[in-house]
Amino acid sequence: MALVGAGPGHPGLLTLRGQQCLQECDVVLYDGLSNAEMLVHAPQAEHTCVGKHGQTRIWKQQEIIDETIRHAKAGKRVVRLKGGDPAVFARTSEEVNALKAEGIPFEIVPGITAALAAGSFAGIPITHRGIASAVALVTGHEEPGKTESDLDWPALARFPGTLVIYMGVTTVKQWTDALLSAGKDPATPCAILRRCSLPDQQKIQCRLAEVAGHLTPASKFRPPVITIVGDVTGLSDSMDWFSRRPLSGKSILVTRPKDQADGLVASLSELGANVVVQPAIEISPPDDWSDVDDAIDQLPTFDSLVFTSRNGVQFFLDRLLVRGQDLRCLAGAKIAVVGEATAAALAKYHMRADWVPDVFDADALLETLSSLNPLPSKTLVVRTQRGRDVIANGLRDLGTTVREIVAYQNRDVTAMDEGTLAKLKDQSLDWITLTSPATARNVHRWFGDELPSCKVAVISPLTAETVRELGWRVDAVAQSATMESLVQAILEVEAT
């Protein structure tokens, strides 16, 4: 049994030990302040959310304890994933006491608490040699039912350092009044920080007397929030790096298939974007492998092999290996690919493409192949079930014998999922990325002619042509058909 701190929110701030616990567990009980993206480290486990405001019911503490003990006593390895650090305002002692009473062994894995993350992600060091040599972490929401507060507000008002108030949104009037009544200067600099470390992190700088006015229900500045009280908040502008990234504050919809979106998402996120992933296409194996299997058996008869996408490389070569064969089957064939991304996919199988066009599209690859002397005599083209037949038909016109096989399928995603719709309800989009004509058509079906007031970035001129035919404007076109070029195209538009 492990009680693991998930950190302030960013999935990359999970500790290595926390990741290891997730990889080895059978059950994860996670709370609303832990980022659910971390569950990717526990695909083998049962996942249970024990409460997220506005999305699931909030479990009572005793229910969480009972569920933890039930799984642990059944012999399962349990991770209790808690936001921030388990030792900071997390009710961990209650869970530990229950585990000890049942004789269940446990460990506690630290996490980064929001007060510490604020120094790195909001430019506010909570201690500073010349400004604050001490820090106090204070709850703004004590246990309900107490007859009197355990907090000495007069002492906190005199505290010679930084105050960090946790969970103080709904009680902001009480604790700010308590500090002011105890003599704290109304002009004391403060910073209100929401969703620290996440792409949509928000920060308000104000005076202590103004804090309550910024945390009213009408402000929609809802938890998770911490308030930092003290002169260190004045360093925020000089130390801030987070909000100065080129795509900071921009919300971008990525529509690539789920298992292929990671690279684009990572690049955009590192530049500060708040990325929403909603695949417009799903990639799947063919319904029937017989045609692919027959082509694999006939590989010695082909003198050239054409891959029109990275997916074709993966599905075709994986199938070859699953059948008990290996790459020696391709020894007699030269290989052409449509672009660098496809060549990189081929390289993962320790193979190098013989022909890669300078421009990454089917027309350019056909031109490259057409210039060969002699021309390929018999070519196997590996492709999806739909798309242009430029290469196959062009080679046939030149006299080459061509066989086409469908090694994978593109399936349309006809509607956005509920999670995406909820995110888009809470935020406006700045960009939509489209990486194929089929993707563009599906996204158009989602939104219709009423495109959100955002910009559109596309992977190629062919995709741009489709988007314009659908009646939408194209704002950025990648110079080459790579994710790096697509990101660069967005940056160039933002810079102007």
ZAMARBA-520764 format. One record per residue (C-alpha): x, y, z; chain. Coordinates in steps of 0.5 Angstrom, whole numbers. Example, Ala and Ser with C-alpha at 12.3 -4.5 7.8 and 13.67 -1.06 7.14 Angstrom:
BEGIN
+-------+-------+-------+------+
:     x :     y :     z : unit :
+-------+-------+-------+------+
:    25 :    -9 :    16 :    A :
:    27 :    -2 :    14 :    A :
+-------+-------+-------+------+
//
This chain:
BEGIN
+-------+-------+-------+------+
:     x :     y :     z : unit :
+-------+-------+-------+------+
:     0 :     0 :     0 :    A :
:     3 :     7 :    -2 :    A :
:     0 :    14 :    -1 :    A :
:     3 :    18 :    -6 :    A :
:     4 :    25 :    -7 :    A :
:     2 :    27 :   -14 :    A :
:     5 :    34 :   -14 :    A :
:     1 :    41 :   -16 :    A :
:    -2 :    39 :   -22 :    A :
:     3 :    38 :   -28 :    A :
:     4 :    31 :   -30 :    A :
:    11 :    31 :   -31 :    A :
:    12 :    33 :   -23 :    A :
:    10 :    26 :   -21 :    A :
:    17 :    23 :   -17 :    A :
:    20 :    17 :   -20 :    A :
:    18 :    13 :   -14 :    A :
:    11 :    15 :   -15 :    A :
:    11 :    13 :   -22 :    A :
:    14 :     6 :   -20 :    A :
:     9 :     5 :   -15 :    A :
:     4 :     6 :   -20 :    A :
:     7 :     2 :   -25 :    A :
:     7 :    -4 :   -20 :    A :
:     0 :    -3 :   -17 :    A :
:    -7 :    -7 :   -18 :    A :
:   -11 :    -1 :   -16 :    A :
:   -11 :     7 :   -16 :    A :
:   -16 :    11 :   -12 :    A :
:   -14 :    18 :   -14 :    A :
:   -17 :    25 :   -11 :    A :
:   -20 :    31 :   -15 :    A :
:   -13 :    35 :   -14 :    A :
:    -9 :    29 :   -17 :    A :
:    -8 :    30 :   -25 :    A :
:   -11 :    24 :   -28 :    A :
:    -6 :    24 :   -34 :    A :
:    -2 :    20 :   -29 :    A :
:    -6 :    14 :   -29 :    A :
:    -2 :    13 :   -36 :    A :
:     3 :    10 :   -31 :    A :
:    -2 :     5 :   -29 :    A :
:    -5 :     2 :   -35 :    A :
:    -6 :    -5 :   -31 :    A :
:    -9 :    -2 :   -25 :    A :
:   -17 :    -1 :   -23 :    A :
:   -18 :     6 :   -23 :    A :
:   -23 :    10 :   -18 :    A :
:   -24 :    17 :   -18 :    A :
:   -26 :    19 :   -10 :    A :
:   -28 :    26 :   -12 :    A :
:   -28 :    31 :   -17 :    A :
:   -32 :    38 :   -16 :    A :
:   -37 :    38 :   -21 :    A :
:   -36 :    32 :   -25 :    A :
:   -36 :    26 :   -20 :    A :
:   -39 :    25 :   -13 :    A :
:   -35 :    27 :    -7 :    A :
:   -33 :    21 :    -3 :    A :
:   -33 :    22 :     5 :    A :
:   -26 :    21 :     8 :    A :
:   -29 :    14 :    12 :    A :
:   -31 :    11 :     5 :    A :
:   -24 :    12 :     2 :    A :
:   -21 :     9 :     8 :    A :
:   -26 :     3 :     8 :    A :
:   -25 :     2 :     0 :    A :
:   -17 :     3 :     1 :    A :
:   -17 :    -3 :     6 :    A :
:   -22 :    -7 :     3 :    A :
:   -17 :    -8 :    -3 :    A :
:   -11 :    -8 :     1 :    A :
:   -14 :   -14 :     5 :    A :
:   -16 :   -17 :    -2 :    A :
:    -8 :   -18 :    -3 :    A :
:    -8 :   -12 :    -8 :    A :
:    -3 :    -7 :    -9 :    A :
:    -6 :     0 :    -8 :    A :
:    -4 :     7 :    -9 :    A :
:    -8 :    12 :    -6 :    A :
:    -6 :    18 :   -11 :    A :
:    -7 :    25 :    -7 :    A :
:    -6 :    32 :   -10 :    A :
:     1 :    36 :    -8 :    A :
:     4 :    32 :    -2 :    A :
:     1 :    27 :     3 :    A :
:     4 :    31 :     9 :    A :
:     1 :    38 :     7 :    A :
:    -7 :    39 :     9 :    A :
:    -8 :    32 :     6 :    A :
:   -12 :    28 :    12 :    A :
:    -6 :    23 :    11 :    A :
:    -6 :    21 :    18 :    A :
:   -13 :    19 :    18 :    A :
:   -11 :    14 :    13 :    A :
:    -5 :    12 :    16 :    A :
:    -8 :    11 :    23 :    A :
:   -13 :     6 :    20 :    A :
:    -8 :     2 :    16 :    A :
:    -4 :     1 :    22 :    A :
:   -10 :    -1 :    26 :    A :
:   -11 :    -6 :    21 :    A :
:    -4 :    -9 :    20 :    A :
:    -3 :    -6 :    13 :    A :
:     4 :    -4 :    11 :    A :
:     5 :     2 :     8 :    A :
:     9 :     7 :     5 :    A :
:     9 :    15 :     4 :    A :
:    12 :    18 :    -2 :    A :
:    13 :    25 :    -2 :    A :
:    10 :    30 :    -7 :    A :
:    11 :    37 :    -9 :    A :
:     6 :    42 :    -5 :    A :
:     3 :    48 :    -9 :    A :
:     7 :    53 :    -4 :    A :
:    14 :    50 :    -7 :    A :
:    11 :    50 :   -14 :    A :
:     9 :    57 :   -14 :    A :
:    17 :    59 :   -13 :    A :
:    18 :    55 :   -20 :    A :
:    12 :    56 :   -24 :    A :
:     9 :    63 :   -22 :    A :
:    16 :    66 :   -20 :    A :
:    15 :    67 :   -13 :    A :
:    20 :    64 :    -8 :    A :
:    17 :    63 :    -2 :    A :
:    23 :    65 :     2 :    A :
:    28 :    70 :     0 :    A :
:    35 :    72 :     4 :    A :
:    33 :    80 :     3 :    A :
:    26 :    79 :     4 :    A :
:    23 :    73 :     8 :    A :
:    27 :    68 :    12 :    A :
:    21 :    64 :    14 :    A :
:    15 :    61 :    11 :    A :
:     8 :    59 :    14 :    A :
:     3 :    54 :    11 :    A :
:    -4 :    56 :    13 :    A :
:   -10 :    52 :    12 :    A :
:   -16 :    57 :    10 :    A :
:   -21 :    52 :    12 :    A :
:   -21 :    48 :    18 :    A :
:   -25 :    42 :    20 :    A :
:   -32 :    44 :    20 :    A :
:   -35 :    44 :    27 :    A :
:   -30 :    46 :    31 :    A :
:   -32 :    51 :    37 :    A :
:   -26 :    56 :    36 :    A :
:   -20 :    56 :    31 :    A :
:   -13 :    53 :    33 :    A :
:   -10 :    59 :    29 :    A :
:    -7 :    65 :    32 :    A :
:    -9 :    70 :    27 :    A :
:    -5 :    76 :    31 :    A :
:     1 :    72 :    31 :    A :
:     0 :    70 :    24 :    A :
:    -1 :    78 :    23 :    A :
:     6 :    79 :    26 :    A :
:     9 :    73 :    23 :    A :
:    16 :    76 :    20 :    A :
:    16 :    72 :    13 :    A :
:    11 :    69 :     8 :    A :
:     4 :    66 :     9 :    A :
:     1 :    61 :     4 :    A :
:    -6 :    60 :     5 :    A :
:    -9 :    54 :     3 :    A :
:   -16 :    52 :     1 :    A :
:   -18 :    59 :     3 :    A :
:   -23 :    61 :    -3 :    A :
:   -30 :    60 :     1 :    A :
:   -27 :    63 :     7 :    A :
:   -23 :    68 :     4 :    A :
:   -27 :    74 :     8 :    A :
:   -26 :    71 :    15 :    A :
:   -19 :    70 :    14 :    A :
:   -17 :    76 :    11 :    A :
:   -21 :    80 :    16 :    A :
:   -18 :    76 :    22 :    A :
:   -11 :    78 :    19 :    A :
:   -13 :    85 :    18 :    A :
:   -17 :    86 :    25 :    A :
:   -10 :    83 :    28 :    A :
:    -6 :    89 :    25 :    A :
:    -4 :    86 :    18 :    A :
:    -2 :    92 :    13 :    A :
:    -8 :    92 :     8 :    A :
:    -3 :    94 :     3 :    A :
:     1 :    88 :     4 :    A :
:     3 :    85 :    -3 :    A :
:    -1 :    78 :    -5 :    A :
:    -1 :    74 :   -10 :    A :
:    -7 :    69 :   -12 :    A :
:    -5 :    63 :   -16 :    A :
:   -10 :    58 :   -19 :    A :
:    -8 :    51 :   -22 :    A :
:    -1 :    52 :   -21 :    A :
:     4 :    49 :   -26 :    A :
:    -2 :    47 :   -31 :    A :
:    -2 :    51 :   -38 :    A :
:    -8 :    55 :   -35 :    A :
:    -5 :    57 :   -29 :    A :
:    -8 :    64 :   -27 :    A :
:    -5 :    69 :   -22 :    A :
:    -8 :    75 :   -19 :    A :
:    -3 :    80 :   -16 :    A :
:    -6 :    85 :   -11 :    A :
:    -6 :    88 :    -4 :    A :
:    -9 :    84 :     2 :    A :
:   -15 :    88 :     3 :    A :
:   -17 :    87 :    -4 :    A :
:   -16 :    79 :    -4 :    A :
:   -23 :    78 :    -2 :    A :
:   -26 :    82 :    -8 :    A :
:   -22 :    77 :   -13 :    A :
:   -25 :    71 :   -10 :    A :
:   -32 :    72 :   -10 :    A :
:   -37 :    67 :   -14 :    A :
:   -38 :    72 :   -19 :    A :
:   -30 :    72 :   -21 :    A :
:   -30 :    64 :   -22 :    A :
:   -23 :    64 :   -19 :    A :
:   -25 :    57 :   -17 :    A :
:   -20 :    52 :   -13 :    A :
:   -15 :    49 :   -13 :    A :
:   -12 :    56 :   -11 :    A :
:    -7 :    58 :    -6 :    A :
:    -6 :    66 :    -4 :    A :
:     1 :    68 :    -2 :    A :
:     2 :    74 :     3 :    A :
:     8 :    78 :     3 :    A :
:    13 :    82 :     0 :    A :
:    16 :    76 :    -4 :    A :
:    10 :    76 :    -9 :    A :
:    13 :    83 :   -12 :    A :
:    19 :    78 :   -15 :    A :
:    14 :    75 :   -19 :    A :
:    15 :    79 :   -26 :    A :
:    22 :    79 :   -25 :    A :
:    23 :    71 :   -24 :    A :
:    17 :    69 :   -29 :    A :
:    18 :    65 :   -34 :    A :
:    12 :    61 :   -35 :    A :
:     7 :    66 :   -38 :    A :
:    13 :    69 :   -42 :    A :
:    13 :    62 :   -47 :    A :
:    11 :    64 :   -54 :    A :
:     4 :    60 :   -53 :    A :
:     3 :    62 :   -46 :    A :
:    -5 :    62 :   -45 :    A :
:    -6 :    59 :   -52 :    A :
:   -11 :    54 :   -52 :    A :
:   -10 :    49 :   -58 :    A :
:   -14 :    43 :   -60 :    A :
:   -10 :    37 :   -63 :    A :
:   -14 :    32 :   -67 :    A :
:    -9 :    27 :   -69 :    A :
:   -10 :    20 :   -67 :    A :
:    -9 :    18 :   -59 :    A :
:    -3 :    14 :   -60 :    A :
:     0 :    19 :   -65 :    A :
:    -1 :    26 :   -61 :    A :
:     4 :    25 :   -56 :    A :
:    10 :    29 :   -60 :    A :
:     5 :    35 :   -62 :    A :
:     2 :    35 :   -55 :    A :
:     9 :    35 :   -52 :    A :
:    12 :    41 :   -57 :    A :
:     6 :    45 :   -56 :    A :
:     6 :    44 :   -48 :    A :
:    13 :    46 :   -47 :    A :
:    12 :    52 :   -51 :    A :
:     6 :    54 :   -46 :    A :
:     0 :    52 :   -50 :    A :
:    -6 :    49 :   -46 :    A :
:    -7 :    43 :   -51 :    A :
:   -14 :    39 :   -51 :    A :
:   -13 :    32 :   -55 :    A :
:   -19 :    30 :   -59 :    A :
:   -18 :    25 :   -64 :    A :
:   -22 :    26 :   -71 :    A :
:   -19 :    19 :   -73 :    A :
:   -18 :    12 :   -70 :    A :
:   -13 :     8 :   -73 :    A :
:   -14 :     0 :   -73 :    A :
:   -12 :    -6 :   -76 :    A :
:   -15 :    -9 :   -83 :    A :
:   -21 :   -13 :   -82 :    A :
:   -18 :   -18 :   -86 :    A :
:   -11 :   -20 :   -86 :    A :
:   -11 :   -25 :   -92 :    A :
:    -9 :   -20 :   -97 :    A :
:    -3 :   -17 :   -93 :    A :
:    -1 :   -24 :   -91 :    A :
:    -1 :   -26 :   -98 :    A :
:     3 :   -20 :  -100 :    A :
:     8 :   -22 :   -95 :    A :
:     9 :   -29 :   -98 :    A :
:    10 :   -26 :  -105 :    A :
:    15 :   -21 :  -102 :    A :
:    21 :   -24 :  -106 :    A :
:    18 :   -22 :  -113 :    A :
:    18 :   -15 :  -111 :    A :
:    24 :   -10 :  -113 :    A :
:    21 :    -4 :  -109 :    A :
:    16 :    -3 :  -103 :    A :
:    13 :     4 :  -102 :    A :
:    10 :     6 :   -95 :    A :
:     5 :    12 :   -96 :    A :
:     5 :    13 :   -88 :    A :
:     8 :    12 :   -81 :    A :
:     2 :     8 :   -80 :    A :
:     3 :     3 :   -86 :    A :
:    11 :     2 :   -84 :    A :
:     8 :     0 :   -77 :    A :
:     2 :    -5 :   -78 :    A :
:     6 :    -8 :   -84 :    A :
:    12 :   -10 :   -81 :    A :
:     9 :   -12 :   -74 :    A :
:     5 :   -16 :   -78 :    A :
:    11 :   -19 :   -82 :    A :
:    14 :   -20 :   -75 :    A :
:     8 :   -23 :   -72 :    A :
:     8 :   -29 :   -77 :    A :
:    14 :   -31 :   -75 :    A :
:    18 :   -28 :   -81 :    A :
:    24 :   -22 :   -80 :    A :
:    27 :   -17 :   -84 :    A :
:    31 :   -21 :   -89 :    A :
:    24 :   -22 :   -93 :    A :
:    26 :   -15 :   -95 :    A :
:    33 :   -16 :   -97 :    A :
:    31 :   -16 :  -105 :    A :
:    27 :   -10 :  -105 :    A :
:    29 :    -2 :  -105 :    A :
:    24 :     2 :  -100 :    A :
:    21 :     9 :  -102 :    A :
:    17 :    13 :   -96 :    A :
:    13 :    19 :   -97 :    A :
:    17 :    23 :   -92 :    A :
:    21 :    24 :   -86 :    A :
:    16 :    22 :   -81 :    A :
:    15 :    15 :   -85 :    A :
:    23 :    15 :   -86 :    A :
:    24 :    15 :   -78 :    A :
:    18 :    10 :   -77 :    A :
:    22 :     5 :   -82 :    A :
:    29 :     7 :   -78 :    A :
:    26 :     4 :   -71 :    A :
:    26 :    -3 :   -75 :    A :
:    33 :    -1 :   -76 :    A :
:    32 :     0 :   -84 :    A :
:    34 :     6 :   -88 :    A :
:    29 :     8 :   -94 :    A :
:    32 :     9 :  -101 :    A :
:    28 :    14 :  -103 :    A :
:    25 :    20 :   -99 :    A :
:    23 :    26 :  -103 :    A :
:    25 :    33 :  -102 :    A :
:    18 :    35 :  -101 :    A :
:    14 :    31 :   -97 :    A :
:     7 :    29 :  -101 :    A :
:     5 :    23 :  -105 :    A :
:     6 :    28 :  -112 :    A :
:    13 :    29 :  -110 :    A :
:    15 :    22 :  -108 :    A :
:    12 :    20 :  -115 :    A :
:    16 :    25 :  -118 :    A :
:    22 :    22 :  -115 :    A :
:    20 :    15 :  -117 :    A :
:    19 :    17 :  -124 :    A :
:    26 :    20 :  -125 :    A :
:    29 :    13 :  -123 :    A :
:    33 :     9 :  -129 :    A :
:    31 :     4 :  -129 :    A :
:    24 :     4 :  -126 :    A :
:    22 :    -1 :  -121 :    A :
:    19 :    -7 :  -125 :    A :
:    14 :    -9 :  -119 :    A :
:    12 :    -5 :  -113 :    A :
:     8 :    -6 :  -107 :    A :
:     5 :     0 :  -104 :    A :
:     3 :    -1 :   -97 :    A :
:    -3 :     4 :   -95 :    A :
:   -10 :     5 :   -92 :    A :
:   -16 :     4 :   -94 :    A :
:   -18 :    11 :   -97 :    A :
:   -14 :    17 :  -100 :    A :
:   -11 :    19 :  -106 :    A :
:    -8 :    13 :  -111 :    A :
:    -3 :    18 :  -114 :    A :
:     3 :    14 :  -113 :    A :
:     0 :     7 :  -115 :    A :
:    -4 :    10 :  -121 :    A :
:     2 :    14 :  -123 :    A :
:     7 :     8 :  -123 :    A :
:     2 :     4 :  -127 :    A :
:     2 :     9 :  -132 :    A :
:     9 :     9 :  -133 :    A :
:     9 :     1 :  -134 :    A :
:    11 :    -1 :  -127 :    A :
:     7 :    -7 :  -124 :    A :
:     3 :    -5 :  -118 :    A :
:     0 :    -8 :  -112 :    A :
:    -3 :    -5 :  -107 :    A :
:    -5 :    -7 :  -100 :    A :
:    -9 :    -4 :   -94 :    A :
:    -5 :    -5 :   -88 :    A :
:    -9 :    -1 :   -83 :    A :
:   -15 :     3 :   -83 :    A :
:   -17 :    10 :   -82 :    A :
:   -24 :    10 :   -78 :    A :
:   -28 :    17 :   -77 :    A :
:   -29 :    20 :   -70 :    A :
:   -36 :    22 :   -71 :    A :
:   -37 :    26 :   -65 :    A :
:   -33 :    29 :   -59 :    A :
:   -33 :    26 :   -53 :    A :
:   -36 :    29 :   -47 :    A :
:   -29 :    30 :   -43 :    A :
:   -27 :    35 :   -49 :    A :
:   -34 :    38 :   -49 :    A :
:   -33 :    40 :   -42 :    A :
:   -27 :    43 :   -43 :    A :
:   -29 :    47 :   -49 :    A :
:   -35 :    49 :   -45 :    A :
:   -30 :    52 :   -40 :    A :
:   -25 :    55 :   -45 :    A :
:   -25 :    58 :   -52 :    A :
:   -20 :    55 :   -57 :    A :
:   -15 :    59 :   -60 :    A :
:   -12 :    54 :   -65 :    A :
:   -15 :    48 :   -69 :    A :
:    -9 :    43 :   -72 :    A :
:   -11 :    39 :   -78 :    A :
:    -6 :    34 :   -80 :    A :
:   -10 :    30 :   -86 :    A :
:   -16 :    32 :   -91 :    A :
:   -20 :    26 :   -87 :    A :
:   -19 :    30 :   -80 :    A :
:   -21 :    36 :   -83 :    A :
:   -27 :    33 :   -86 :    A :
:   -29 :    30 :   -79 :    A :
:   -27 :    36 :   -75 :    A :
:   -32 :    40 :   -80 :    A :
:   -38 :    35 :   -78 :    A :
:   -37 :    37 :   -71 :    A :
:   -37 :    44 :   -71 :    A :
:   -41 :    45 :   -78 :    A :
:   -40 :    52 :   -81 :    A :
:   -40 :    55 :   -75 :    A :
:   -32 :    55 :   -74 :    A :
:   -30 :    57 :   -67 :    A :
:   -27 :    64 :   -67 :    A :
:   -20 :    61 :   -67 :    A :
:   -14 :    60 :   -72 :    A :
:   -13 :    54 :   -76 :    A :
:    -6 :    50 :   -78 :    A :
:    -6 :    45 :   -83 :    A :
:     0 :    40 :   -84 :    A :
:     0 :    41 :   -92 :    A :
:    -3 :    44 :   -98 :    A :
:    -7 :    39 :   -99 :    A :
:   -10 :    39 :   -93 :    A :
:   -11 :    47 :   -93 :    A :
:   -14 :    46 :  -100 :    A :
:   -20 :    41 :   -97 :    A :
:   -21 :    46 :   -91 :    A :
:   -22 :    52 :   -96 :    A :
:   -27 :    47 :  -100 :    A :
:   -31 :    46 :   -93 :    A :
:   -31 :    54 :   -92 :    A :
:   -26 :    55 :   -87 :    A :
:   -20 :    60 :   -87 :    A :
:   -13 :    57 :   -86 :    A :
:    -8 :    61 :   -82 :    A :
:    -2 :    57 :   -82 :    A :
:     1 :    52 :   -87 :    A :
:     7 :    47 :   -85 :    A :
:    13 :    48 :   -90 :    A :
:    14 :    40 :   -89 :    A :
:     9 :    35 :   -87 :    A :
:    12 :    34 :   -80 :    A :
:    10 :    36 :   -73 :    A :
:    16 :    40 :   -72 :    A :
:    14 :    44 :   -78 :    A :
:     7 :    45 :   -76 :    A :
:     9 :    48 :   -69 :    A :
:    13 :    53 :   -73 :    A :
:     8 :    55 :   -77 :    A :
:     4 :    57 :   -71 :    A :
:     9 :    60 :   -68 :    A :
:    11 :    65 :   -74 :    A :
:     3 :    67 :   -74 :    A :
:     3 :    68 :   -67 :    A :
:    10 :    72 :   -67 :    A :
:     6 :    77 :   -72 :    A :
+-------+-------+-------+------+
//
